[in-house]
């Protein structure tokens, strides 16, 4: 047995076959039932030539089909590739070509997008369509998901696997084309999946994971709110199954905070995973309703991954859920889980990290001095990805040999406090340079969201003839209430230095975000540039 996801999943299935492994859309499946479905799809794909090392696109909403396809791929030693279901045809075509896909499992409603994306190129070897209420058809040979399951054998019978088998997560971050982060499964297990023993010490053998699942001491019921096209949701699934626990899904393409809270009650969810304020804020609004109550007695933990909860939202959740632990988990697709913030320092989350993390001076590549106030680049060593798929230049930029060790430097700016805490400042790619001062959008966004009338906010830089860039805020407000720039500036000056205060304000009906909950800065930049142009013409 190897540190291989499929090996471990099968061992857990053999240990606790009757445990419920998945609850989705009113349907529940035990480990035994889920394993059989994945076997069937894996054999269907194998019969069509898909095997070790081949890439299969998952172009799906959250639901049974995504979970089964993900497990089926690793059973075959194939590689599941996440594709954003909001992509237009040109973007889907990029994913097919960049990821070298041999097949796709897609929602039926996106058949026309898939047809356009594959027009004029070599056909895919296999297309499986998950049925929905669209009734859409494709011009290409395709098999319905249920027919694919019916055609595949229910038994296992797969070749031996390896802990070196790849697991690739495509991440677009907030800008640029998506990039495929290549993890060996055994490295990802220890770097991003809590060492195979969530809540306990890392395991020494893969057999321990199945034994822990059988004992049940670590068992949890987890509900990831983001879509499975986001790495954090996939990681949550594997972590949940390592405990022999139940994964609960909001089976749809859209986030619905009220339904999430109803699922917490009906499925007795113990751990809720969100991505920042984009998901936490609507949940908080539901909890504050006066016309109904929500049963959240089972809930023990709310963890935010991929985006940091602002202090105001975190405080609001703590007020409404005083017995629930609210965690800001820090990590990236490239680095895995790096730390957890249980408290804030100077309005920014600080993380207690182990010796695998430090902050380097980007000029000298020496660790910065704790307590010096210097800002550098956060880095992590230990089990790391191999790099970006088919992108040697970006791999060399992010993965560096420093002091005889290999480090990943994802581009996050931070400082080290005098007691060893690491305080996150923001992403360097979105840092605003105004009058020679660096401003991290995340810090200003958190202050803006502390305003009683602001629901959500993004901050970008727009060109300025005097300051090079000026800070522009794009916000949405409660009930669409109008806010003046002066009101917003007065609020901000109570919390941040004057050079960080927005000089431009746009109030929009909603603040656009990716399906994962991550900010859509390209949209915000366009809104801010359009507003600046109108102001210049006035």
C-alpha positions in Angstrom: 0.0 0.0 0.0 1.3 3.4 -1.0 0.7 7.0 0.1 -1.7 7.1 -2.9 -5.2 8.7 -2.7 -6.9 5.7 -4.4 -5.0 3.1 -2.3 -6.0 4.9 0.9 -9.6 5.5 -0.2 -10.0 1.8 -1.0 -8.5 0.8 2.3 -10.9 3.1 4.2 -13.7 1.6 2.2 -12.7 -1.9 3.3 -12.4 -0.7 6.9 -15.7 1.2 7.1 -17.8 0.1 4.0 -21.1 1.1 5.6 -20.1 4.6 6.8 -21.8 7.4 4.8 -19.1 8.9 2.7 -21.2 11.4 0.7 -24.4 13.4 1.1 -25.3 15.4 -2.0 -28.6 16.7 -3.3 -30.7 14.6 -1.0 -28.7 11.4 -1.9 -26.4 9.5 0.4 -23.7 7.0 -0.5 -21.7 4.8 1.8 -18.0 4.3 1.2 -18.9 0.9 -0.4 -21.4 2.5 -2.8 -19.2 5.4 -3.7 -16.2 3.1 -4.3 -18.4 1.0 -6.7 -19.5 4.0 -8.7 -15.9 5.2 -9.0 -14.8 1.7 -10.1 -17.5 1.6 -12.8 -16.5 5.0 -14.2 -12.8 4.1 -14.0 -13.4 0.9 -16.0 -15.5 2.8 -18.6 -12.7 5.3 -19.1 -10.0 2.5 -19.2 -12.0 0.6 -21.8 -11.7 3.8 -24.0 -7.9 4.0 -23.6 -7.5 6.3 -20.6 -4.7 5.1 -18.3 -1.8 6.1 -16.1 -0.7 9.7 -16.6 -3.6 10.7 -18.8 -5.4 13.9 -18.0 -9.2 14.0 -17.6 -11.0 17.4 -17.4 -13.7 17.8 -14.8 -16.0 20.5 -16.1 -18.7 20.1 -13.5 -20.7 21.7 -10.7 -20.5 20.4 -7.2 -22.2 17.0 -6.9 -21.9 13.3 -7.0 -20.6 13.3 -10.6 -17.5 15.5 -9.7 -16.7 13.3 -6.7 -17.1 10.0 -8.5 -15.0 11.3 -11.5 -12.2 12.6 -9.2 -11.9 9.3 -7.4 -12.2 7.3 -10.7 -9.3 9.2 -12.2 -6.9 8.5 -9.4 -8.0 4.8 -9.4 -6.7 4.7 -12.9 -3.5 6.6 -12.1 -5.0 9.3 -14.4 -5.0 12.9 -13.4 -8.2 14.9 -12.7 -8.0 18.4 -14.1 -10.4 21.1 -12.7 -12.1 23.3 -15.3 -14.0 26.4 -14.3 -17.6 25.9 -15.5 -17.9 29.7 -16.1 -15.3 29.7 -18.7 -16.3 30.6 -22.3 -15.3 28.4 -25.2 -11.9 30.1 -25.8 -10.9 29.5 -22.1 -12.1 25.9 -22.2 -10.0 25.4 -25.4 -7.0 26.8 -23.5 -7.6 24.2 -20.8 -7.9 21.3 -23.2 -4.7 22.3 -25.0 -2.6 23.4 -22.0 -3.5 20.5 -19.9 -3.3 18.0 -22.8 -6.7 16.6 -22.0 -7.7 13.2 -23.4 -11.2 13.3 -22.2 -13.8 15.5 -20.3 -16.6 14.8 -17.9 -18.8 17.8 -18.3 -22.3 19.2 -17.3 -24.7 18.6 -20.2 -25.7 22.2 -20.2 -22.2 23.2 -21.4 -22.4 21.0 -24.5 -22.4 24.0 -26.9 -19.3 25.5 -25.1 -17.5 22.2 -25.4 -18.4 21.9 -29.1 -17.1 25.4 -29.8 -13.9 24.8 -27.7 -13.1 21.6 -29.6 -14.0 22.8 -33.1 -11.2 22.3 -35.6 -8.9 20.3 -33.3 -8.4 16.6 -32.8 -11.4 15.1 -31.1 -11.2 14.1 -27.4 -11.0 10.4 -26.8 -14.0 10.4 -24.5 -16.7 12.8 -23.4 -19.1 12.0 -20.5 -22.0 14.3 -19.8 -23.6 14.7 -16.4 -27.3 15.1 -16.9 -29.1 18.2 -15.8 -32.4 19.8 -16.8 -31.0 21.6 -19.8 -31.7 18.9 -22.4 -28.7 20.1 -24.3 -27.0 17.9 -27.0 -23.5 17.8 -28.4 -22.3 17.4 -32.0 -19.6 15.0 -30.7 -19.8 11.3 -29.6 -20.7 11.4 -25.9 -22.0 9.1 -23.2 -24.3 10.1 -20.4 -22.8 9.7 -16.9 -25.4 7.1 -15.9 -24.8 5.1 -19.1 -21.0 5.2 -18.4 -21.5 3.8 -15.0 -23.8 1.1 -16.3 -21.1 0.1 -18.9 -18.3 -0.2 -16.4 -17.4 -3.1 -14.2 -18.2 -2.7 -10.5 -15.1 -4.5 -9.2 -11.6 -2.9 -8.7 -8.9 -4.8 -10.6 -6.6 -1.9 -11.2 -2.9 -2.0 -11.7 -0.6 -1.1 -8.7 -0.3 2.6 -8.0 2.4 4.9 -6.6 2.7 7.7 -4.1 4.5 9.5 -7.0 1.3 9.6 -9.1 0.4 13.2 -10.0 -2.4 15.3 -8.7 -2.7 18.6 -10.6 -4.8 21.6 -9.5 -5.2 24.4 -12.0 -5.1 27.8 -10.3 -5.8 31.1 -11.9 -5.3 33.1 -8.8 -6.8 36.5 -9.5 -5.1 37.3 -12.8 -3.6 35.7 -15.8 -4.1 32.3 -17.4 -4.7 29.2 -15.2 -1.6 27.3 -14.3 -1.4 23.6 -13.4 0.3 23.0 -10.0 1.8 19.5 -10.1 1.9 17.6 -6.8 3.0 14.1 -6.1 0.2 12.6 -4.1 2.4 11.6 -1.1 3.8 15.2 -1.0 0.3 16.7 -1.1 -0.9 14.4 1.6 1.6 15.7 4.1 1.8 19.3 2.9 -1.9 20.0 2.3 -4.0 17.2 3.7 -3.1 17.3 7.4 -0.7 14.4 7.2 -3.4 11.9 6.7 -4.7 12.3 10.3 -6.8 15.5 10.6 -6.6 16.8 14.2 -3.8 14.3 15.1 -0.1 13.7 14.4 1.0 12.9 10.8 0.8 9.2 10.1 3.9 7.1 9.4 2.3 4.5 7.1 -0.8 4.7 4.8 -2.3 1.7 6.7 -2.6 4.0 9.8 -5.1 6.2 7.9 -7.5 3.3 7.4 -7.0 2.1 11.0 -7.8 5.6 12.3 -11.0 5.7 10.1 -12.0 2.3 11.6 -11.4 3.6 15.2 -13.5 6.7 14.5 -11.8 9.0 16.9 -11.0 11.6 14.3 -14.3 11.3 12.4 -15.8 14.5 11.1 -18.7 15.6 8.9 -17.4 18.4 6.5 -19.2 20.8 4.2 -17.0 22.7 1.7 -18.8 25.7 0.4 -16.6 26.5 -2.7 -16.9 24.6 -5.9 -14.7 21.6 -6.6 -13.1 23.5 -9.4 -11.3 25.2 -6.4 -8.5 23.2 -4.9 -9.6 23.8 -1.3 -12.9 22.0 -1.9 -11.1 18.9 -3.3 -8.6 19.0 -0.4 -11.5 19.2 2.1 -13.0 16.0 0.5 -9.9 13.9 0.9 -9.3 15.2 4.5 -12.8 14.3 5.4 -12.6 10.8 4.0 -9.2 10.2 5.8 -11.3 10.2 9.0 -13.9 7.8 7.6 -16.3 10.8 7.8 -19.1 12.2 5.7 -18.6 14.8 3.0 -21.7 17.0 2.5 -22.1 19.0 -0.7 -24.2 21.9 -1.7 -25.1 20.3 -5.0 -25.4 23.2 -7.4 -23.4 25.7 -9.4 -24.3 28.6 -7.0 -23.6 29.3 -3.4 -26.7 29.7 -1.2 -26.0 30.6 2.5 -29.5 29.7 3.7 -29.2 26.2 2.2 -25.8 25.8 3.7 -27.2 26.5 7.2 -30.0 24.1 6.5 -27.5 21.4 5.5 -25.6 22.0 8.7 -28.7 21.1 10.6 -30.0 18.1 8.5 -26.5 16.5 8.1 -25.1 17.4 11.5 -22.1 19.1 9.9 -19.2 19.6 12.3 -16.8 21.5 10.0 -17.7 24.2 7.5 -15.1 25.3 5.0 -15.5 28.8 3.3 -13.4 31.1 1.2 -13.2 34.4 2.9 -15.9 37.0 3.3 -17.6 36.3 0.0 -19.1 33.2 1.7 -18.9 34.0 5.4 -20.7 37.4 5.1 -23.9 35.9 3.5 -23.8 33.2 6.2 -23.5 35.8 8.9 -26.5 37.8 7.3 -28.6 34.6 7.5 -27.7 34.0 11.1 -28.8 37.6 11.9 -32.2 37.1 10.5 -35.1 37.7 12.9 -37.8 35.7 11.0 -36.2 32.2 11.6 -33.6 30.4 13.6 -31.0 28.0 12.4 -29.9 24.8 14.2 -26.1 24.9 14.2 -25.6 22.9 17.4 -23.4 20.3 15.6 -21.0 22.9 14.2 -17.6 23.0 15.9 -15.4 24.7 13.3 -15.6 27.3 10.5 -12.4 27.4 8.5 -11.6 29.9 5.8 -9.1 28.8 3.2 -7.9 30.7 0.1 -9.0 34.1 1.5 -8.7 35.7 4.9 -11.8 36.6 6.9 -11.9 40.3 7.7 -11.9 41.2 11.4 -15.5 42.5 11.3 -16.9 39.3 9.7 -14.9 37.1 12.0 -16.1 39.0 15.0 -19.7 38.8 13.8 -19.5 35.1 13.4 -17.9 34.7 16.9 -20.8 36.7 18.4 -23.5 34.6 16.7 -21.6 31.3 17.2 -19.9 31.6 20.5 -19.1 27.9 20.8 -17.7 27.6 17.3 -14.0 28.0 16.5 -13.5 30.4 13.6 -10.2 29.8 11.8 -8.3 31.7 9.2 -6.2 29.0 7.5 -3.3 30.3 5.5 -2.2 28.3 2.4 -1.9 28.2 -1.3 -2.3 25.6 -4.0 1.5 25.9 -4.5 2.4 25.6 -0.8 -0.3 23.6 0.8 -1.4 24.4 4.4 1.1 26.8 6.0 -0.6 27.9 9.3 -3.7 28.9 11.2 -4.4 32.3 12.7 -6.2 32.3 16.0 -5.8 36.0 16.6 -5.0 39.2 14.8 -2.1 41.6 15.1 -2.5 45.2 14.1 -5.6 44.4 12.1 -3.9 41.7 10.1 -4.0 38.0 10.7 -0.8 36.6 12.2 0.1 32.9 11.8 2.1 30.6 14.0 4.1 28.6 11.5 6.6 25.9 11.9 10.2 25.8 10.8 9.2 25.0 7.2 8.0 28.6 6.8 10.0 31.9 6.8 10.0 35.3 5.2 12.9 36.2 2.8 14.3 39.5 1.8 13.7 39.5 -2.0 17.0 41.2 -2.6 19.4 39.1 -0.6 17.2 35.9 -0.1 18.2 35.9 3.5 15.5 35.5 6.2 14.3 38.9 7.6 15.1 39.7 11.2 12.1 39.0 13.6 10.7 42.2 15.0 12.5 44.4 12.4 9.3 45.5 10.7 10.9 44.6 7.3 8.5 43.2 4.7 9.6 40.3 2.6 8.3 37.3 0.7 6.7 34.4 2.5 8.3 31.0 1.6 7.8 27.4 2.5 10.0 24.3 2.3 9.4 20.6 2.9 7.1 18.6 0.6 6.4 20.8 -2.4 4.9 20.6 -5.9 7.1 19.6 -8.8 6.2 22.9 -10.4 3.8 24.2 -13.0 2.7 21.9 -15.8 4.4 22.9 -19.1 5.7 26.2 -17.6 9.4 26.1 -16.8 9.7 29.9 -16.6 7.0 30.3 -14.0 8.3 27.2 -12.1 11.8 28.8 -11.9 10.2 32.1 -10.7 8.2 30.5 -7.9 10.3 27.5 -6.8 13.9 28.4 -5.7 16.9 26.7 -4.2 17.9 28.7 -1.2 20.5 27.6 1.4 20.6 24.1 0.1 16.8 23.6 0.3 14.0 23.9 -2.2 11.5 26.6 -1.4 8.2 27.8 -2.9 7.7 31.6 -3.0 4.0 32.1 -4.1 4.3 35.9 -4.0 2.7 36.7 -0.6 4.3 39.6 1.3 4.7 39.2 5.1 6.8 40.2 8.1 8.0 38.3 11.1 7.0 39.6 14.5 9.5 39.6 17.4 7.7 36.5 18.9 8.0 34.5 15.7 4.5 35.1 14.3 4.3 35.8 10.6 1.9 38.6 9.7 0.5 38.4 6.2 0.4 41.7 4.3 -0.9 40.9 0.8 -0.2 39.5 -2.6 2.6 41.2 -4.4 1.0 41.0 -7.8 -1.8 43.4 -6.7 0.4 45.7 -4.6 -0.4 49.4 -5.4 2.4 51.9 -5.6 1.1 55.3 -4.8 3.6 58.2 -4.3 6.4 55.7 -3.6 4.4 53.9 -0.9 3.3 50.3 -1.2 -0.3 49.6 -0.4 -1.7 46.1 -0.1 -5.4 45.9 -1.3 -6.3 43.3 1.3 -5.6 45.7 4.2 -7.8 48.4 2.8 -10.5 46.0 1.8 -10.8 44.7 5.4 -11.1 48.3 6.7 -13.8 49.1 4.1 -15.8 46.0 5.0 -15.8 47.2 8.6 -18.0 50.1 7.5 -21.6 49.3 8.7 -23.1 49.9 5.2 -20.5 48.1 3.1 -21.1 44.4 2.3 -18.1 43.7 0.1 -15.2 45.6 -1.4 -12.2 45.3 -3.7 -9.4 47.8 -4.0 -7.3 48.4 -7.1 -4.8 51.0 -8.4 -5.7 53.3 -11.3 -3.2 55.5 -13.1 -2.6 58.9 -11.6 -0.5 61.7 -13.1 0.9 62.9 -9.8 1.0 59.7 -7.6 1.6 57.1 -10.4 -1.3 55.2 -9.0 -4.2 56.2 -6.8 -6.3 53.9 -4.7 -9.8 53.1 -6.0 -12.4 51.2 -4.1 -15.2 49.2 -5.7 -17.9 48.4 -3.1 -21.4 47.0 -2.7 -23.7 48.3 0.1 -26.6 47.1 2.1 -29.8 47.7 0.2 -27.8 49.6 -2.4 -27.5 52.6 -0.1 -25.5 55.5 -1.6 -22.2 56.3 0.0 -20.1 59.4 -0.7 -16.3 59.2 -1.1 -16.0 61.6 1.9 -18.0 59.2 4.2 -15.8 56.3 3.2 -12.6 58.3 3.6 -13.6 59.4 7.1 -14.2 55.8 8.1 -10.9 54.6 6.7 -8.8 57.4 8.3 -9.8 56.0 11.7 -8.0 52.7 10.9 -5.2 53.2 8.3 -2.7 55.8 7.3 -3.8 58.6 5.0 -1.8 57.3 1.9 -3.9 54.1 2.1 -7.2 55.8 2.0 -9.2 55.4 -1.3 -9.2 58.5 -3.6 -11.9 57.1 -5.8 -15.2 55.2 -5.0 -17.5 53.1 -7.2 -20.7 51.7 -5.6 -21.9 48.6 -7.6 -25.0 46.3 -7.0 -22.6 43.4 -6.4 -18.8 43.0 -6.1 -17.9 40.3 -8.7 -15.9 37.3 -7.5 -14.7 34.0 -9.0 -16.9 30.9 -8.3 -14.3 30.0 -5.7 -15.0 33.2 -3.8 -11.6 34.7 -4.7 -11.7 38.4 -5.9 -12.1 39.2 -9.5 -9.6 42.1 -9.7 -9.8 42.3 -13.5 -13.5 43.2 -13.2 -12.8 45.7 -10.4 -10.0 47.3 -12.4 -12.3 47.8 -15.4 -15.0 49.3 -13.2 -12.4 51.7 -11.6 -10.9 52.6 -15.0 -14.3 53.4 -16.4 -15.1 55.6 -13.4 -11.8 57.4 -13.7 -12.5 58.0 -17.4 -15.9 59.5 -16.7 -14.4 61.7 -14.0 -11.8 63.0 -16.4 -14.4 63.8 -19.0 -16.7 65.6 -16.6 
